Amino acid sequence: MSPKHNPSQLSIFPEISGGLSAPSIATIPEFDKALGNLIKMSDLGAFIQINIHGIDKIYSLNLNELNIPVDFLYNDVPPAPITVHLFPRDTQKALKKLTYGVKTFFNRGNSFNTSFGYFLFRSHFPFWKTYLLEQQETLNQYLTDSLSKGIFGQYFLDHFQQGYDYIKNAAADTAPWTFREKLLLKDIQECRNNLIESQATLSALKATDLDFPFQVLTLKTAHIPMVLHQYQSQIHIHSVFKTIHLEYLSDIDVNTIEDVRKLTEKL
């Protein structure tokens, strides 16, 4: 195989590309200047993007996606799909308020907002790390205070019940299903274990099974913890340090915070 060379492109490794006359990107003055600006920008601060994972827990239910004979459904028509949240609206609002609170750290004295995220001044890096840990602890403490003593488990049962009732209300008299009078966490966990062991999927469930609705909801909620400490372990507040492409730094001079601000305003 012979190496191919495009004269419109620059070779990063000319010594192994077969074209020693091709200029290396490391020798380009624009690249050197851009790299120098990137280093100086890093001395001034960094772009930070905040990601909060694990708080929102929902599932959707659409009977059209299940292999259910139409005569098993009331009027032979499936109802409109639904989306069910783990928490009631008040708890959702409280959690959202806490997550918004993470951004209150940023102000004119330590950062400015850009399309790349917040540009945090380097002098405030240690404070940001400490603040993130404090916010994680505040969030965990709120969850412990508000959702312990069986409250979290009841929320899980309530949101499971919503989907269970959705199927129950959609069922025709001809459906062979039986519906449990009372839902228990231990029964859901046992069903989870059995379905995991058998590697069951929604498409593989048999609509003629008496416990089909319960199995459907068990799979639909399998990604949602049933106990509080497992839910808390899935919540993470991350700050991702981002960089800017070198092409934006090749024809400017970066020496001050104001230079970075002016650059981001043009992008």
KETIBA-225534 format. One record per residue (C-alpha): x, y, z; residue number from 1. Coordinates in pm, 1 decimal. Layout:
! KETIBA-225534
<<X, Y, Z>, NUM>
...
END
This chain:
! KETIBA-225534
<<0.0, 0.0, 0.0>, 1>
<<145.7, 336.0, -99.7>, 2>
<<87.8, 640.4, 121.8>, 3>
<<-149.4, 904.9, -9.8>, 4>
<<-77.5, 1274.3, 28.5>, 5>
<<-324.3, 1556.7, -9.4>, 6>
<<-134.0, 1880.2, -79.6>, 7>
<<-416.8, 2081.0, 77.5>, 8>
<<-362.4, 1911.3, 414.7>, 9>
<<-73.5, 1935.7, 658.8>, 10>
<<100.4, 1626.7, 784.4>, 11>
<<128.9, 1581.2, 1160.3>, 12>
<<394.9, 1309.9, 1123.3>, 13>
<<584.3, 1388.9, 800.6>, 14>
<<871.7, 1157.1, 890.2>, 15>
<<645.3, 851.6, 851.7>, 16>
<<405.0, 980.8, 589.3>, 17>
<<633.5, 920.4, 294.9>, 18>
<<646.3, 1288.7, 209.5>, 19>
<<931.1, 1446.0, 402.5>, 20>
<<883.1, 1772.2, 217.4>, 21>
<<535.3, 1816.9, 365.7>, 22>
<<544.7, 2075.5, 646.1>, 23>
<<479.6, 1952.5, 998.8>, 24>
<<197.3, 2118.9, 1186.1>, 25>
<<440.8, 2180.6, 1471.7>, 26>
<<638.7, 2423.7, 1254.7>, 27>
<<347.8, 2646.8, 1158.7>, 28>
<<373.9, 2990.5, 1323.3>, 29>
<<-3.7, 3013.5, 1361.5>, 30>
<<-7.2, 2687.2, 1553.6>, 31>
<<272.3, 2802.6, 1781.9>, 32>
<<86.9, 3124.8, 1856.6>, 33>
<<-242.4, 2945.3, 1916.2>, 34>
<<-76.1, 2699.1, 2151.7>, 35>
<<90.0, 2983.7, 2338.9>, 36>
<<-245.1, 3158.4, 2376.3>, 37>
<<-401.3, 2836.5, 2503.3>, 38>
<<-131.7, 2805.5, 2769.3>, 39>
<<-178.4, 3167.2, 2876.8>, 40>
<<-555.8, 3118.8, 2884.8>, 41>
<<-509.3, 2814.3, 3108.2>, 42>
<<-306.8, 3030.3, 3346.6>, 43>
<<-601.8, 3270.0, 3364.9>, 44>
<<-878.7, 3013.9, 3412.8>, 45>
<<-1088.8, 2748.9, 3242.2>, 46>
<<-1427.7, 2692.8, 3082.6>, 47>
<<-1648.7, 2482.2, 3309.1>, 48>
<<-1965.8, 2295.8, 3219.3>, 49>
<<-2186.0, 2161.5, 3500.5>, 50>
<<-2355.7, 1823.3, 3467.1>, 51>
<<-2588.4, 1678.0, 3730.2>, 52>
<<-2680.3, 1313.4, 3679.9>, 53>
<<-2924.4, 1076.7, 3843.8>, 54>
<<-3187.5, 1308.1, 3990.6>, 55>
<<-3471.7, 1273.2, 3740.5>, 56>
<<-3626.0, 926.2, 3742.2>, 57>
<<-3911.4, 861.4, 3501.9>, 58>
<<-4055.2, 591.3, 3281.9>, 59>
<<-4290.3, 600.0, 2986.0>, 60>
<<-4561.8, 352.7, 2901.8>, 61>
<<-4701.6, 301.8, 2554.2>, 62>
<<-4919.1, -4.4, 2499.6>, 63>
<<-4857.8, 20.1, 2125.2>, 64>
<<-4501.1, -93.4, 2195.4>, 65>
<<-4618.8, -413.2, 2363.6>, 66>
<<-4736.3, -726.4, 2189.1>, 67>
<<-5091.4, -705.4, 2320.2>, 68>
<<-5380.5, -847.8, 2114.5>, 69>
<<-5627.3, -568.4, 2041.7>, 70>
<<-5916.7, -765.9, 2187.6>, 71>
<<-5738.9, -754.8, 2525.6>, 72>
<<-5789.3, -376.5, 2530.2>, 73>
<<-6100.7, -174.5, 2604.7>, 74>
<<-6272.8, -77.0, 2277.8>, 75>
<<-5983.8, -252.5, 2100.7>, 76>
<<-5783.2, 72.0, 2120.2>, 77>
<<-5479.3, 141.9, 2342.9>, 78>
<<-5494.1, 464.7, 2547.2>, 79>
<<-5256.0, 755.4, 2491.4>, 80>
<<-4899.2, 696.3, 2618.7>, 81>
<<-4805.4, 829.7, 2962.0>, 82>
<<-4486.8, 944.7, 3132.9>, 83>
<<-4459.6, 889.2, 3507.0>, 84>
<<-4219.7, 1065.4, 3745.4>, 85>
<<-4084.4, 898.5, 4056.5>, 86>
<<-4147.9, 1203.9, 4273.4>, 87>
<<-4456.4, 1423.7, 4314.6>, 88>
<<-4440.3, 1775.3, 4173.5>, 89>
<<-4342.3, 1947.4, 4501.0>, 90>
<<-4041.7, 1718.9, 4546.7>, 91>
<<-3943.1, 1765.5, 4182.0>, 92>
<<-3945.8, 2143.8, 4230.3>, 93>
<<-3739.0, 2123.6, 4549.2>, 94>
<<-3475.9, 1906.6, 4381.2>, 95>
<<-3463.4, 2134.1, 4078.2>, 96>
<<-3412.2, 2433.8, 4306.1>, 97>
<<-3119.1, 2259.0, 4474.4>, 98>
<<-2957.5, 2177.7, 4140.2>, 99>
<<-2997.7, 2538.0, 4024.4>, 100>
<<-2827.1, 2640.5, 4346.1>, 101>
<<-2501.8, 2488.6, 4220.2>, 102>
<<-2470.4, 2773.3, 3970.3>, 103>
<<-2504.6, 3040.9, 4237.6>, 104>
<<-2132.6, 2998.3, 4300.9>, 105>
<<-2054.2, 3189.8, 3983.8>, 106>
<<-2050.0, 3569.7, 3998.6>, 107>
<<-1870.6, 3866.4, 3845.4>, 108>
<<-1588.7, 3835.3, 4093.7>, 109>
<<-1488.3, 3480.9, 3997.5>, 110>
<<-1616.8, 3411.6, 3646.9>, 111>
<<-1823.2, 3512.6, 3346.8>, 112>
<<-2073.0, 3313.4, 3143.1>, 113>
<<-2004.9, 3210.3, 2782.8>, 114>
<<-2144.2, 2975.1, 2520.8>, 115>
<<-1867.6, 2732.7, 2625.5>, 116>
<<-1978.5, 2738.0, 2988.7>, 117>
<<-1860.2, 2953.4, 3276.2>, 118>
<<-1503.7, 3081.2, 3248.2>, 119>
<<-1382.3, 3038.5, 3605.6>, 120>
<<-1078.6, 3237.8, 3714.5>, 121>
<<-790.5, 3015.9, 3815.4>, 122>
<<-761.5, 3175.8, 4159.4>, 123>
<<-1103.2, 3029.9, 4244.3>, 124>
<<-1037.9, 2667.9, 4140.2>, 125>
<<-985.8, 2544.6, 4501.5>, 126>
<<-1304.6, 2719.8, 4618.1>, 127>
<<-1502.7, 2560.8, 4335.2>, 128>
<<-1386.2, 2211.4, 4430.1>, 129>
<<-1485.3, 2268.8, 4792.8>, 130>
<<-1819.7, 2417.7, 4688.9>, 131>
<<-1905.1, 2115.1, 4473.5>, 132>
<<-1846.3, 1880.3, 4766.3>, 133>
<<-2063.6, 2098.7, 4988.6>, 134>
<<-2345.3, 2100.5, 4732.4>, 135>
<<-2331.6, 1722.4, 4700.8>, 136>
<<-2357.7, 1694.1, 5079.2>, 137>
<<-2645.2, 1945.3, 5090.3>, 138>
<<-2836.0, 1749.3, 4828.5>, 139>
<<-2778.8, 1418.1, 5005.7>, 140>
<<-2885.9, 1569.2, 5338.1>, 141>
<<-3208.4, 1700.7, 5184.2>, 142>
<<-3284.9, 1356.2, 5044.0>, 143>
<<-3214.9, 1191.4, 5379.0>, 144>
<<-3429.2, 1440.8, 5570.7>, 145>
<<-3716.8, 1436.7, 5321.4>, 146>
<<-3731.5, 1083.0, 5187.2>, 147>
<<-3614.0, 848.5, 5462.2>, 148>
<<-3834.1, 643.5, 5698.7>, 149>
<<-4012.5, 468.8, 5413.8>, 150>
<<-4112.8, 781.5, 5220.6>, 151>
<<-3889.4, 703.6, 4923.1>, 152>
<<-4020.3, 347.4, 4904.5>, 153>
<<-4378.1, 474.4, 4908.7>, 154>
<<-4302.1, 715.7, 4625.1>, 155>
<<-4168.1, 422.2, 4427.0>, 156>
<<-4483.4, 220.3, 4492.2>, 157>
<<-4703.8, 517.4, 4400.7>, 158>
<<-4536.6, 574.3, 4065.5>, 159>
<<-4539.8, 198.1, 3996.2>, 160>
<<-4911.1, 197.4, 4080.7>, 161>
<<-4980.5, 472.8, 3826.0>, 162>
<<-4853.8, 255.7, 3543.2>, 163>
<<-5022.0, -53.5, 3684.0>, 164>
<<-5358.1, 124.7, 3699.9>, 165>
<<-5302.2, 259.0, 3347.9>, 166>
<<-5291.4, -97.3, 3213.0>, 167>
<<-5576.7, -206.3, 3440.3>, 168>
<<-5802.5, 72.1, 3312.1>, 169>
<<-5711.8, -13.4, 2952.5>, 170>
<<-5787.4, -385.0, 2992.2>, 171>
<<-6097.6, -536.1, 2838.0>, 172>
<<-6299.9, -809.9, 3005.7>, 173>
<<-6145.6, -1056.2, 2761.2>, 174>
<<-5792.0, -989.5, 2890.8>, 175>
<<-5667.9, -1288.0, 3095.6>, 176>
<<-5474.7, -1070.5, 3340.2>, 177>
<<-5507.7, -1068.5, 3716.4>, 178>
<<-5429.2, -752.0, 3910.4>, 179>
<<-5284.0, -755.8, 4259.8>, 180>
<<-5481.3, -579.7, 4529.1>, 181>
<<-5167.2, -453.1, 4701.7>, 182>
<<-4823.4, -379.1, 4561.1>, 183>
<<-4524.0, -466.1, 4778.3>, 184>
<<-4159.5, -376.2, 4728.0>, 185>
<<-4048.6, -730.5, 4807.1>, 186>
<<-4272.6, -870.2, 4531.5>, 187>
<<-4137.0, -619.7, 4280.0>, 188>
<<-3779.9, -705.2, 4380.8>, 189>
<<-3849.8, -1077.1, 4347.0>, 190>
<<-3999.6, -1021.7, 4002.3>, 191>
<<-3698.3, -807.4, 3905.7>, 192>
<<-3461.1, -1083.2, 4006.7>, 193>
<<-3653.5, -1344.4, 3809.3>, 194>
<<-3671.6, -1128.7, 3497.0>, 195>
<<-3302.0, -1042.0, 3518.3>, 196>
<<-3209.9, -1407.1, 3565.2>, 197>
<<-3415.0, -1507.5, 3261.0>, 198>
<<-3282.5, -1206.5, 3062.7>, 199>
<<-3639.6, -1109.9, 2982.6>, 200>
<<-3725.3, -812.3, 2762.6>, 201>
<<-4052.8, -630.7, 2704.6>, 202>
<<-4087.8, -781.8, 2359.2>, 203>
<<-4036.6, -1132.0, 2501.0>, 204>
<<-4310.9, -1105.3, 2763.6>, 205>
<<-4624.7, -1304.6, 2686.8>, 206>
<<-4943.8, -1099.7, 2689.5>, 207>
<<-5136.5, -1415.2, 2779.7>, 208>
<<-4950.0, -1447.1, 3110.5>, 209>
<<-5177.8, -1374.8, 3406.8>, 210>
<<-4914.4, -1147.8, 3564.5>, 211>
<<-4825.0, -968.1, 3239.5>, 212>
<<-4907.7, -612.4, 3364.7>, 213>
<<-4693.6, -659.4, 3675.8>, 214>
<<-4403.9, -789.8, 3467.9>, 215>
<<-4431.0, -496.0, 3227.3>, 216>
<<-4413.6, -240.7, 3508.3>, 217>
<<-4128.2, -427.9, 3674.6>, 218>
<<-3920.6, -402.1, 3357.9>, 219>
<<-4025.1, -42.8, 3292.0>, 220>
<<-3907.4, 64.1, 3638.1>, 221>
<<-3601.4, -162.8, 3656.6>, 222>
<<-3364.0, 135.2, 3619.2>, 223>
<<-3513.9, 311.4, 3921.2>, 224>
<<-3386.9, 218.9, 4270.4>, 225>
<<-3641.9, 106.2, 4525.8>, 226>
<<-3443.3, 218.7, 4830.5>, 227>
<<-3311.9, 564.6, 4913.0>, 228>
<<-2941.3, 492.4, 4958.6>, 229>
<<-2923.0, 332.6, 4613.1>, 230>
<<-3089.3, 638.6, 4462.3>, 231>
<<-2845.3, 869.2, 4642.1>, 232>
<<-2548.7, 669.8, 4511.9>, 233>
<<-2660.3, 742.7, 4154.5>, 234>
<<-2661.4, 1121.7, 4196.6>, 235>
<<-2342.8, 1295.7, 4088.8>, 236>
<<-2255.9, 1660.6, 4038.7>, 237>
<<-1978.2, 1688.8, 3782.3>, 238>
<<-1789.9, 1989.3, 3654.4>, 239>
<<-1626.4, 1929.2, 3318.6>, 240>
<<-1331.0, 2145.6, 3222.8>, 241>
<<-1360.9, 2233.3, 2856.3>, 242>
<<-1112.8, 2379.5, 2613.4>, 243>
<<-1141.4, 2596.3, 2305.9>, 244>
<<-1033.9, 2495.6, 1957.1>, 245>
<<-691.8, 2622.8, 1856.9>, 246>
<<-824.5, 2776.0, 1536.1>, 247>
<<-988.8, 3049.6, 1745.6>, 248>
<<-655.6, 3138.9, 1906.9>, 249>
<<-422.4, 3172.7, 1609.5>, 250>
<<-479.3, 3538.9, 1520.7>, 251>
<<-531.1, 3704.4, 1860.5>, 252>
<<-330.4, 3788.2, 2170.4>, 253>
<<-442.7, 3650.6, 2506.1>, 254>
<<-285.1, 3818.9, 2805.7>, 255>
<<-572.1, 3914.8, 3036.1>, 256>
<<-917.9, 3801.3, 3146.5>, 257>
<<-1061.4, 4080.1, 2932.9>, 258>
<<-893.9, 3928.9, 2625.2>, 259>
<<-1070.2, 3598.7, 2694.6>, 260>
<<-1401.0, 3777.8, 2744.9>, 261>
<<-1370.2, 3964.1, 2413.8>, 262>
<<-1281.7, 3639.9, 2237.0>, 263>
<<-1590.7, 3457.9, 2364.3>, 264>
<<-1815.3, 3748.6, 2268.3>, 265>
<<-1707.4, 3707.6, 1905.9>, 266>
<<-1778.8, 3333.8, 1894.0>, 267>
END
